[in-house]
Amino acid sequence: MPLESEEKKFLTREESERIGRQTNAGFARVERTEIEEGAQEIPTAPVGQELTEEEIRRRVGSGNFEFAKDDPQSGSINS
């Protein structure tokens, strides 16, 4: 907790801008270090393929699959 007799020191606009530019340059050096040649920034195609009922049944188990398929309760909005 600063004492009342201590003065608050503020950066000048030039100092703030210089620090901001240095910070941004530091982030830019470490961001996106591995990008495949020809890669797009935002994927426009589906990332994975849609699962078949057989694949879902195999992953969750036959009993769980049948129970969830016949469950009359609606799923959570956040699911």
PEWO-V665811 format. One record per residue. N is the residue number from 1. BURIAL is I if it has 24 or more other C-alpha atoms within 12 Angstrom, else O. Layout:
N,BURIAL  N,BURIAL
//
This chain:
1,O  2,O  3,O  4,O  5,O  6,O  7,O  8,O  9,O  10,O  11,O  12,O  13,O  14,O  15,O  16,O  17,O  18,O  19,O  20,O  21,O  22,O  23,O  24,O  25,O  26,O  27,O  28,O  29,O  30,O  31,O  32,O  33,O  34,O  35,O  36,O  37,O  38,O  39,O  40,O  41,O  42,O  43,O  44,O  45,O  46,O  47,O  48,O  49,O  50,O  51,O  52,O  53,O  54,O  55,O  56,O  57,O  58,O  59,O  60,O  61,O  62,O  63,O  64,O  65,O  66,O  67,O  68,O  69,O  70,O  71,O  72,O  73,O  74,O  75,O  76,O  77,O  78,O  79,O
//
